[in-house]
Amino acid sequence: MGETGREFSEKRQKEYSRHRIVIDERERMSVTGVTEVVSFDEESITADTDMGMLIIRGNDLHISKLNLDEGILQTEGEIESIEYTDGDISDRGGMFFRKIFR
């Protein structure tokens, strides 16, 4: 028996929700398992993922692709660090972020 459209869609969603980070020469980054981009500017990108809140810091950062249906975030720019955190965050550089509850 073949899969129904719903079964195929649910199976595909599970595949996309796997969290993975690939960094290419500290200039390009691909992240899967992204559920939301909370904030971004040229120095940081904060995203909610299946594995917790992810903070990407660097210089001249840009989001080159964002597809939340598939959970994909791709960035370009000079990547200096990545950090995971849980819940609300406040970084040492003075940026204050509070997650908006739905």
MOPAC internal coordinates of N, CA, C and O (Angstrom, degrees):
PM7 1SCF
backbone

  N    0.0000 0     0.00 0     0.00 0    0    0    0
  C    1.4429 1     0.00 0     0.00 0    1    0    0
  C    1.5150 1   110.93 1     0.00 0    2    1    0
  O    1.2310 1   119.72 1   -37.66 1    3    2    1
  N    1.3082 1   118.14 1   142.34 1    3    2    1
  C    1.4601 1   122.84 1   178.54 1    5    3    2
  C    1.5216 1   111.88 1   -83.96 1    6    5    3
  O    1.2310 1   121.12 1   -15.33 1    7    6    5
  N    1.3085 1   115.46 1   164.67 1    7    6    5
  C    1.4550 1   121.09 1   178.85 1    9    7    6
  C    1.5177 1   110.24 1   -79.25 1   10    9    7
  O    1.2310 1   120.90 1   -35.71 1   11   10    9
  N    1.3145 1   115.89 1   144.29 1   11   10    9
  C    1.4555 1   119.17 1   173.14 1   13   11   10
  C    1.5160 1   107.71 1   -76.69 1   14   13   11
  O    1.2310 1   120.42 1   -13.20 1   15   14   13
  N    1.3125 1   116.80 1   166.80 1   15   14   13
  C    1.4617 1   121.26 1   179.06 1   17   15   14
  C    1.5180 1   111.77 1   -58.76 1   18   17   15
  O    1.2310 1   120.52 1   140.49 1   19   18   17
  N    1.3238 1   116.62 1   -39.51 1   19   18   17
  C    1.4668 1   120.54 1  -179.19 1   21   19   18
  C    1.5242 1   110.91 1   -68.11 1   22   21   19
  O    1.2310 1   119.84 1   136.08 1   23   22   21
  N    1.3443 1   117.90 1   -43.92 1   23   22   21
  C    1.4659 1   121.20 1   179.07 1   25   23   22
  C    1.5226 1   110.51 1   -61.42 1   26   25   23
  O    1.2310 1   120.48 1   137.94 1   27   26   25
  N    1.3314 1   116.69 1   -42.06 1   27   26   25
  C    1.4598 1   120.70 1   178.96 1   29   27   26
  C    1.5177 1   110.64 1   -63.52 1   30   29   27
  O    1.2310 1   120.52 1   136.87 1   31   30   29
  N    1.3441 1   116.60 1   -43.13 1   31   30   29
  C    1.4529 1   121.37 1  -179.74 1   33   31   30
  C    1.5261 1   111.39 1   -63.53 1   34   33   31
  O    1.2310 1   119.83 1   136.31 1   35   34   33
  N    1.3322 1   117.93 1   -43.69 1   35   34   33
  C    1.4686 1   121.56 1   178.74 1   37   35   34
  C    1.5262 1   111.09 1   -65.20 1   38   37   35
  O    1.2310 1   120.04 1   139.49 1   39   38   37
  N    1.3158 1   117.52 1   -40.51 1   39   38   37
  C    1.4622 1   121.42 1   178.09 1   41   39   38
  C    1.5244 1   109.99 1   -63.37 1   42   41   39
  O    1.2310 1   120.60 1   136.83 1   43   42   41
  N    1.3160 1   116.46 1   -43.17 1   43   42   41
  C    1.4566 1   121.44 1  -179.74 1   45   43   42
  C    1.5327 1   110.79 1   -65.58 1   46   45   43
  O    1.2310 1   119.88 1   140.25 1   47   46   45
  N    1.3422 1   117.84 1   -39.75 1   47   46   45
  C    1.4595 1   121.56 1   178.50 1   49   47   46
  C    1.5232 1   110.54 1   -62.25 1   50   49   47
  O    1.2310 1   119.47 1   139.76 1   51   50   49
  N    1.3284 1   118.61 1   -40.24 1   51   50   49
  C    1.4623 1   121.87 1   178.44 1   53   51   50
  C    1.5211 1   110.76 1   -62.81 1   54   53   51
  O    1.2310 1   120.45 1   141.08 1   55   54   53
  N    1.3207 1   116.75 1   -38.92 1   55   54   53
  C    1.4629 1   120.56 1   178.18 1   57   55   54
  C    1.5244 1   110.51 1   -63.26 1   58   57   55
  O    1.2310 1   120.15 1   138.39 1   59   58   57
  N    1.3290 1   117.32 1   -41.61 1   59   58   57
  C    1.4549 1   121.42 1  -177.34 1   61   59   58
  C    1.5195 1   112.83 1   -74.43 1   62   61   59
  O    1.2310 1   120.09 1   156.58 1   63   62   61
  N    1.3365 1   117.44 1   -23.42 1   63   62   61
  C    1.4533 1   118.70 1  -176.54 1   65   63   62
  C    1.5305 1   112.65 1   -78.84 1   66   65   63
  O    1.2310 1   119.17 1   175.01 1   67   66   65
  N    1.3172 1   119.18 1    -4.99 1   67   66   65
  C    1.4612 1   120.78 1   175.38 1   69   67   66
  C    1.5172 1   109.05 1   -65.14 1   70   69   67
  O    1.2310 1   121.41 1   -48.26 1   71   70   69
  N    1.3244 1   114.91 1   131.74 1   71   70   69
  C    1.4593 1   120.02 1  -176.44 1   73   71   70
  C    1.5281 1   110.13 1   -90.54 1   74   73   71
  O    1.2310 1   121.29 1   -51.74 1   75   74   73
  N    1.3145 1   115.13 1   128.26 1   75   74   73
  C    1.4640 1   121.21 1   179.85 1   77   75   74
  C    1.5172 1   108.75 1  -150.14 1   78   77   75
  O    1.2310 1   120.86 1   -36.50 1   79   78   77
  N    1.3360 1   115.97 1   143.50 1   79   78   77
  C    1.4619 1   121.42 1   175.67 1   81   79   78
  C    1.5223 1   108.19 1  -124.58 1   82   81   79
  O    1.2310 1   120.89 1   -49.05 1   83   82   81
  N    1.3353 1   115.91 1   130.95 1   83   82   81
  C    1.4615 1   122.07 1   175.13 1   85   83   82
  C    1.5232 1   107.03 1  -125.78 1   86   85   83
  O    1.2310 1   120.84 1   -55.84 1   87   86   85
  N    1.3399 1   116.00 1   124.16 1   87   86   85
  C    1.4654 1   121.25 1   178.57 1   89   87   86
  C    1.5166 1   107.89 1  -114.34 1   90   89   87
  O    1.2310 1   120.71 1   -50.48 1   91   90   89
  N    1.3237 1   116.24 1   129.52 1   91   90   89
  C    1.4529 1   122.55 1  -179.48 1   93   91   90
  C    1.5248 1   108.95 1  -112.03 1   94   93   91
  O    1.2310 1   120.24 1   -73.56 1   95   94   93
  N    1.3210 1   117.15 1   106.44 1   95   94   93
  C    1.4619 1   124.94 1   175.64 1   97   95   94
  C    1.5283 1   113.41 1    53.56 1   98   97   95
  O    1.2310 1   120.34 1  -146.46 1   99   98   97
  N    1.3294 1   116.96 1    33.54 1   99   98   97
  C    1.4647 1   123.74 1   179.09 1  101   99   98
  C    1.5236 1   113.36 1    56.03 1  102  101   99
  O    1.2310 1   120.16 1  -162.16 1  103  102  101
  N    1.3367 1   117.29 1    17.84 1  103  102  101
  C    1.4604 1   121.33 1  -179.75 1  105  103  102
  C    1.5272 1   112.87 1  -118.48 1  106  105  103
  O    1.2310 1   120.14 1   156.16 1  107  106  105
  N    1.3001 1   117.34 1   -23.84 1  107  106  105
  C    1.4573 1   122.12 1   179.98 1  109  107  106
  C    1.5247 1   108.56 1  -134.24 1  110  109  107
  O    1.2310 1   121.37 1   -37.80 1  111  110  109
  N    1.3238 1   114.99 1   142.20 1  111  110  109
  C    1.4565 1   120.11 1  -179.04 1  113  111  110
  C    1.5157 1   109.44 1  -139.38 1  114  113  111
  O    1.2310 1   120.80 1   -41.07 1  115  114  113
  N    1.3125 1   116.08 1   138.93 1  115  114  113
  C    1.4564 1   122.48 1   175.65 1  117  115  114
  C    1.5205 1   107.86 1  -123.56 1  118  117  115
  O    1.2310 1   120.50 1   -51.40 1  119  118  117
  N    1.3246 1   116.65 1   128.60 1  119  118  117
  C    1.4545 1   122.38 1  -178.44 1  121  119  118
  C    1.5148 1   108.39 1  -126.25 1  122  121  119
  O    1.2310 1   120.08 1   -47.79 1  123  122  121
  N    1.3312 1   117.46 1   132.21 1  123  122  121
  C    1.4591 1   121.85 1   174.14 1  125  123  122
  C    1.5251 1   108.63 1  -112.78 1  126  125  123
  O    1.2310 1   120.54 1   -16.87 1  127  126  125
  N    1.3040 1   116.57 1   163.13 1  127  126  125
  C    1.4576 1   121.59 1  -177.49 1  129  127  126
  C    1.5178 1   112.61 1    81.75 1  130  129  127
  O    1.2310 1   120.41 1  -159.77 1  131  130  129
  N    1.3369 1   116.81 1    20.23 1  131  130  129
  C    1.4674 1   122.01 1  -179.82 1  133  131  130
  C    1.5285 1   108.99 1   -84.36 1  134  133  131
  O    1.2310 1   120.75 1   -50.95 1  135  134  133
  N    1.3311 1   116.17 1   129.05 1  135  134  133
  C    1.4575 1   120.43 1   179.18 1  137  135  134
  C    1.5231 1   112.60 1  -103.97 1  138  137  135
  O    1.2310 1   120.49 1   157.08 1  139  138  137
  N    1.3532 1   116.66 1   -22.92 1  139  138  137
  C    1.4601 1   119.97 1  -178.76 1  141  139  138
  C    1.5285 1   109.70 1  -165.66 1  142  141  139
  O    1.2310 1   120.43 1   -38.63 1  143  142  141
  N    1.3283 1   116.79 1   141.37 1  143  142  141
  C    1.4609 1   121.12 1   168.10 1  145  143  142
  C    1.5156 1   105.57 1   -97.95 1  146  145  143
  O    1.2310 1   121.04 1   -61.79 1  147  146  145
  N    1.3327 1   115.62 1   118.21 1  147  146  145
  C    1.4506 1   121.47 1  -172.78 1  149  147  146
  C    1.5180 1   111.17 1   -86.93 1  150  149  147
  O    1.2310 1   120.59 1   137.16 1  151  150  149
  N    1.3294 1   116.47 1   -42.84 1  151  150  149
  C    1.4602 1   120.01 1   177.74 1  153  151  150
  C    1.5226 1   108.90 1  -156.50 1  154  153  151
  O    1.2310 1   121.40 1   -22.17 1  155  154  153
  N    1.3370 1   114.92 1   157.83 1  155  154  153
  C    1.4656 1   118.70 1   176.49 1  157  155  154
  C    1.5183 1   109.82 1  -160.96 1  158  157  155
  O    1.2310 1   121.53 1   -31.66 1  159  158  157
  N    1.3145 1   114.68 1   148.34 1  159  158  157
  C    1.4579 1   123.16 1   169.23 1  161  159  158
  C    1.5243 1   105.89 1  -153.93 1  162  161  159
  O    1.2310 1   119.82 1    10.72 1  163  162  161
  N    1.3127 1   117.95 1  -169.28 1  163  162  161
  C    1.4636 1   120.56 1  -175.35 1  165  163  162
  C    1.5235 1   113.39 1   -72.26 1  166  165  163
  O    1.2310 1   119.98 1   168.87 1  167  166  165
  N    1.3399 1   117.64 1   -11.13 1  167  166  165
  C    1.4665 1   120.61 1  -178.31 1  169  167  166
  C    1.5211 1   113.78 1  -111.10 1  170  169  167
  O    1.2310 1   119.53 1   164.33 1  171  170  169
  N    1.3376 1   118.51 1   -15.67 1  171  170  169
  C    1.4675 1   119.47 1   178.96 1  173  171  170
  C    1.5225 1   111.31 1  -158.64 1  174  173  171
  O    1.2310 1   121.90 1   -29.82 1  175  174  173
  N    1.3172 1   113.97 1   150.18 1  175  174  173
  C    1.4645 1   122.29 1   174.04 1  177  175  174
  C    1.5195 1   105.79 1  -130.06 1  178  177  175
  O    1.2310 1   120.63 1   -53.15 1  179  178  177
  N    1.3292 1   116.39 1   126.85 1  179  178  177
  C    1.4580 1   121.56 1   178.49 1  181  179  178
  C    1.5152 1   107.74 1  -114.51 1  182  181  179
  O    1.2310 1   120.80 1   -55.86 1  183  182  181
  N    1.3418 1   116.08 1   124.14 1  183  182  181
  C    1.4542 1   121.21 1  -177.43 1  185  183  182
  C    1.5203 1   110.00 1  -133.34 1  186  185  183
  O    1.2310 1   120.75 1   -36.49 1  187  186  185
  N    1.3081 1   116.17 1   143.51 1  187  186  185
  C    1.4577 1   122.08 1   173.45 1  189  187  186
  C    1.5221 1   106.91 1   -89.40 1  190  189  187
  O    1.2310 1   120.41 1   -49.26 1  191  190  189
  N    1.3284 1   116.83 1   130.74 1  191  190  189
  C    1.4642 1   121.81 1  -179.29 1  193  191  190
  C    1.5239 1   109.58 1  -126.12 1  194  193  191
  O    1.2310 1   121.18 1    -6.61 1  195  194  193
  N    1.3171 1   115.35 1   173.39 1  195  194  193
  C    1.4567 1   121.13 1   176.37 1  197  195  194
  C    1.5283 1   112.09 1   -61.98 1  198  197  195
  O    1.2310 1   120.09 1   160.35 1  199  198  197
  N    1.3218 1   117.42 1   -19.65 1  199  198  197
  C    1.4610 1   122.23 1  -176.37 1  201  199  198
  C    1.5244 1   112.89 1  -109.25 1  202  201  199
  O    1.2310 1   119.42 1  -169.63 1  203  202  201
  N    1.3124 1   118.70 1    10.37 1  203  202  201
  C    1.4506 1   122.65 1   179.43 1  205  203  202
  C    1.5212 1   111.65 1   120.87 1  206  205  203
  O    1.2310 1   121.53 1     0.96 1  207  206  205
  N    1.3186 1   114.67 1  -179.04 1  207  206  205
  C    1.4572 1   120.82 1   179.92 1  209  207  206
  C    1.5286 1   109.15 1   -73.81 1  210  209  207
  O    1.2310 1   120.55 1   -46.38 1  211  210  209
  N    1.3364 1   116.56 1   133.62 1  211  210  209
  C    1.4614 1   122.80 1  -179.13 1  213  211  210
  C    1.5208 1   108.53 1  -116.82 1  214  213  211
  O    1.2310 1   120.86 1   -50.34 1  215  214  213
  N    1.3432 1   115.97 1   129.66 1  215  214  213
  C    1.4584 1   121.25 1   177.25 1  217  215  214
  C    1.5243 1   107.92 1  -117.20 1  218  217  215
  O    1.2310 1   121.00 1   -57.44 1  219  218  217
  N    1.3134 1   115.69 1   122.56 1  219  218  217
  C    1.4648 1   122.32 1   177.54 1  221  219  218
  C    1.5180 1   106.31 1  -107.58 1  222  221  219
  O    1.2310 1   120.34 1   -54.15 1  223  222  221
  N    1.3344 1   116.95 1   125.85 1  223  222  221
  C    1.4643 1   120.50 1   179.90 1  225  223  222
  C    1.5189 1   109.34 1  -118.94 1  226  225  223
  O    1.2310 1   121.03 1   -32.19 1  227  226  225
  N    1.3356 1   115.63 1   147.81 1  227  226  225
  C    1.4480 1   120.08 1   178.91 1  229  227  226
  C    1.5134 1   110.96 1   174.32 1  230  229  227
  O    1.2310 1   121.52 1    25.11 1  231  230  229
  N    1.3238 1   114.69 1  -154.89 1  231  230  229
  C    1.4581 1   121.82 1  -179.80 1  233  231  230
  C    1.5194 1   109.11 1  -128.21 1  234  233  231
  O    1.2310 1   121.10 1   -36.31 1  235  234  233
  N    1.3373 1   115.50 1   143.69 1  235  234  233
  C    1.4602 1   122.17 1   177.76 1  237  235  234
  C    1.5345 1   111.59 1    53.85 1  238  237  235
  O    1.2310 1   120.48 1  -139.17 1  239  238  237
  N    1.3432 1   116.68 1    40.83 1  239  238  237
  C    1.4645 1   121.39 1  -179.35 1  241  239  238
  C    1.5243 1   110.54 1   -77.33 1  242  241  239
  O    1.2310 1   121.09 1   -41.70 1  243  242  241
  N    1.3204 1   115.51 1   138.30 1  243  242  241
  C    1.4554 1   122.75 1   177.89 1  245  243  242
  C    1.5174 1   108.62 1  -139.29 1  246  245  243
  O    1.2310 1   120.66 1   -34.75 1  247  246  245
  N    1.3166 1   116.35 1   145.25 1  247  246  245
  C    1.4642 1   121.33 1   173.13 1  249  247  246
  C    1.5187 1   106.91 1   -88.16 1  250  249  247
  O    1.2310 1   120.72 1   -65.64 1  251  250  249
  N    1.3227 1   116.23 1   114.36 1  251  250  249
  C    1.4613 1   119.69 1  -178.99 1  253  251  250
  C    1.5255 1   112.11 1   -90.48 1  254  253  251
  O    1.2310 1   120.28 1   155.71 1  255  254  253
  N    1.3553 1   117.08 1   -24.29 1  255  254  253
  C    1.4626 1   120.45 1   177.28 1  257  255  254
  C    1.5188 1   107.92 1  -153.56 1  258  257  255
  O    1.2310 1   121.12 1   -42.86 1  259  258  257
  N    1.3249 1   115.47 1   137.14 1  259  258  257
  C    1.4535 1   121.83 1   174.45 1  261  259  258
  C    1.5149 1   108.17 1  -141.30 1  262  261  259
  O    1.2310 1   120.49 1   -61.39 1  263  262  261
  N    1.3245 1   116.67 1   118.61 1  263  262  261
  C    1.4547 1   122.28 1   176.90 1  265  263  262
  C    1.5266 1   107.16 1  -133.99 1  266  265  263
  O    1.2310 1   120.62 1   -84.07 1  267  266  265
  N    1.3206 1   116.43 1    95.93 1  267  266  265
  C    1.4624 1   120.58 1  -176.88 1  269  267  266
  C    1.5211 1   112.24 1   -72.91 1  270  269  267
  O    1.2310 1   119.54 1   156.71 1  271  270  269
  N    1.3399 1   118.49 1   -23.29 1  271  270  269
  C    1.4618 1   120.20 1   175.31 1  273  271  270
  C    1.5196 1   110.52 1   -62.72 1  274  273  271
  O    1.2310 1   120.55 1   144.36 1  275  274  273
  N    1.3325 1   116.55 1   -35.64 1  275  274  273
  C    1.4646 1   121.67 1   179.20 1  277  275  274
  C    1.5239 1   112.02 1  -101.47 1  278  277  275
  O    1.2310 1   120.00 1   173.75 1  279  278  277
  N    1.3293 1   117.60 1    -6.25 1  279  278  277
  C    1.4613 1   121.37 1   177.77 1  281  279  278
  C    1.5151 1   113.98 1    74.69 1  282  281  279
  O    1.2310 1   120.00 1  -148.22 1  283  282  281
  N    1.3386 1   117.61 1    31.78 1  283  282  281
  C    1.4615 1   121.96 1  -174.57 1  285  283  282
  C    1.5289 1   110.99 1  -110.63 1  286  285  283
  O    1.2310 1   121.11 1   -48.27 1  287  286  285
  N    1.3297 1   115.48 1   131.73 1  287  286  285
  C    1.4625 1   123.22 1   173.21 1  289  287  286
  C    1.5178 1   107.43 1  -128.99 1  290  289  287
  O    1.2310 1   120.38 1   -52.21 1  291  290  289
  N    1.3268 1   116.89 1   127.79 1  291  290  289
  C    1.4565 1   121.27 1   175.04 1  293  291  290
  C    1.5185 1   108.35 1  -123.88 1  294  293  291
  O    1.2310 1   121.02 1   -44.48 1  295  294  293
  N    1.3370 1   115.66 1   135.52 1  295  294  293
  C    1.4566 1   120.83 1  -178.28 1  297  295  294
  C    1.5195 1   110.43 1  -125.90 1  298  297  295
  O    1.2310 1   121.67 1   -20.59 1  299  298  297
  N    1.3294 1   114.42 1   159.41 1  299  298  297
  C    1.4586 1   122.58 1   173.37 1  301  299  298
  C    1.5192 1   107.62 1  -133.81 1  302  301  299
  O    1.2310 1   120.51 1   -29.03 1  303  302  301
  N    1.3237 1   116.62 1   150.97 1  303  302  301
  C    1.4501 1   122.46 1  -179.94 1  305  303  302
  C    1.5197 1   109.79 1   131.81 1  306  305  303
  O    1.2310 1   120.61 1     0.05 1  307  306  305
  N    1.3119 1   116.43 1  -179.95 1  307  306  305
  C    1.4646 1   121.47 1  -179.04 1  309  307  306
  C    1.5330 1   109.32 1   -82.76 1  310  309  307
  O    1.2310 1   120.33 1   -69.39 1  311  310  309
  N    1.3276 1   116.98 1   110.61 1  311  310  309
  C    1.4580 1   122.27 1  -177.86 1  313  311  310
  C    1.5233 1   108.77 1   -89.51 1  314  313  311
  O    1.2310 1   120.89 1   -59.21 1  315  314  313
  N    1.3346 1   115.90 1   120.79 1  315  314  313
  C    1.4631 1   121.32 1  -179.85 1  317  315  314
  C    1.5223 1   112.00 1  -100.82 1  318  317  315
  O    1.2310 1   120.01 1   143.84 1  319  318  317
  N    1.3338 1   117.59 1   -36.16 1  319  318  317
  C    1.4660 1   119.30 1  -179.41 1  321  319  318
  C    1.5155 1   110.89 1  -160.32 1  322  321  319
  O    1.2310 1   121.44 1   -22.11 1  323  322  321
  N    1.3294 1   114.85 1   157.89 1  323  322  321
  C    1.4572 1   121.86 1   169.81 1  325  323  322
  C    1.5220 1   106.80 1  -130.82 1  326  325  323
  O    1.2310 1   121.21 1   -34.69 1  327  326  325
  N    1.3178 1   115.30 1   145.31 1  327  326  325
  C    1.4567 1   120.23 1  -175.83 1  329  327  326
  C    1.5180 1   109.08 1  -146.18 1  330  329  327
  O    1.2310 1   120.70 1   -38.50 1  331  330  329
  N    1.3314 1   116.26 1   141.50 1  331  330  329
  C    1.4546 1   121.71 1   173.30 1  333  331  330
  C    1.5157 1   109.00 1  -104.41 1  334  333  331
  O    1.2310 1   120.97 1   -35.01 1  335  334  333
  N    1.3275 1   115.75 1   144.99 1  335  334  333
  C    1.4547 1   121.22 1   175.66 1  337  335  334
  C    1.5248 1   107.79 1  -149.56 1  338  337  335
  O    1.2310 1   120.78 1   -18.51 1  339  338  337
  N    1.3142 1   116.12 1   161.49 1  339  338  337
  C    1.4603 1   121.42 1   177.56 1  341  339  338
  C    1.5146 1   109.56 1  -110.05 1  342  341  339
  O    1.2310 1   120.06 1   -38.64 1  343  342  341
  N    1.3230 1   117.50 1   141.36 1  343  342  341
  C    1.4525 1   122.39 1   174.23 1  345  343  342
  C    1.5090 1   114.08 1    69.73 1  346  345  343
  O    1.2310 1   121.19 1    29.47 1  347  346  345
  N    1.3417 1   115.33 1  -150.53 1  347  346  345
  C    1.4579 1   122.16 1  -179.41 1  349  347  346
  C    1.5177 1   109.75 1   -67.16 1  350  349  347
  O    1.2310 1   120.26 1   -32.95 1  351  350  349
  N    1.3401 1   117.10 1   147.05 1  351  350  349
  C    1.4568 1   120.19 1  -179.40 1  353  351  350
  C    1.5085 1   110.67 1  -128.87 1  354  353  351
  O    1.2310 1   121.44 1   -24.94 1  355  354  353
  N    1.2975 1   114.85 1   155.06 1  355  354  353
  C    1.4529 1   122.71 1   173.17 1  357  355  354
  C    1.5177 1   105.31 1  -145.53 1  358  357  355
  O    1.2310 1   119.78 1   -65.81 1  359  358  357
  N    1.3461 1   118.03 1   114.19 1  359  358  357
  C    1.4675 1   118.75 1  -176.60 1  361  359  358
  C    1.5209 1   111.68 1   -90.25 1  362  361  359
  O    1.2310 1   121.06 1   -15.02 1  363  362  361
  N    1.3252 1   115.58 1   164.98 1  363  362  361
  C    1.4585 1   121.87 1  -176.12 1  365  363  362
  C    1.5127 1   112.72 1   -68.31 1  366  365  363
  O    1.2310 1   119.00 1   160.44 1  367  366  365
  N    1.3245 1   119.51 1   -19.56 1  367  366  365
  C    1.4503 1   122.65 1  -179.08 1  369  367  366
  C    1.5130 1   113.40 1   -78.92 1  370  369  367
  O    1.2310 1   119.92 1   178.84 1  371  370  369
  N    1.3244 1   117.75 1    -1.16 1  371  370  369
  C    1.4559 1   120.21 1   176.09 1  373  371  370
  C    1.5166 1   113.91 1   101.21 1  374  373  371
  O    1.2310 1   119.35 1   169.93 1  375  374  373
  N    1.3280 1   118.85 1   -10.07 1  375  374  373
  C    1.4589 1   120.66 1   177.48 1  377  375  374
  C    1.5190 1   108.75 1   -71.53 1  378  377  375
  O    1.2310 1   120.59 1   -49.06 1  379  378  377
  N    1.3006 1   116.47 1   130.94 1  379  378  377
  C    1.4578 1   120.11 1   178.83 1  381  379  378
  C    1.5125 1   108.24 1  -115.28 1  382  381  379
  O    1.2310 1   121.67 1   -48.87 1  383  382  381
  N    1.3034 1   114.41 1   131.13 1  383  382  381
  C    1.4535 1   119.80 1  -179.04 1  385  383  382
  C    1.5150 1   109.27 1  -130.82 1  386  385  383
  O    1.2310 1   120.63 1   -46.98 1  387  386  385
  N    1.2782 1   116.40 1   133.02 1  387  386  385
  C    1.4601 1   120.64 1   174.17 1  389  387  386
  C    1.5219 1   107.20 1  -126.43 1  390  389  387
  O    1.2310 1   120.48 1   -57.77 1  391  390  389
  N    1.3238 1   116.69 1   122.23 1  391  390  389
  C    1.4517 1   121.59 1  -178.79 1  393  391  390
  C    1.5243 1   109.81 1   -64.87 1  394  393  391
  O    1.2310 1   120.44 1   -45.26 1  395  394  393
  N    1.2957 1   116.76 1   134.74 1  395  394  393
  C    1.4554 1   122.30 1   179.54 1  397  395  394
  C    1.5174 1   107.55 1   -88.56 1  398  397  395
  O    1.2310 1   121.15 1   -58.26 1  399  398  397
  N    1.3082 1   115.40 1   121.74 1  399  398  397
  C    1.4744 1   120.29 1  -179.61 1  401  399  398
  C    1.5104 1   109.61 1   -81.96 1  402  401  399
  O    1.2310 1   121.74 1   -42.24 1  403  402  401
  N    1.2941 1   114.27 1   137.76 1  403  402  401
  C    1.4645 1   120.66 1  -179.20 1  405  403  402
  C    1.4880 1   111.48 1   -87.80 1  406  405  403
  O    1.2310 1   120.10 1   180.00 1  407  406  405

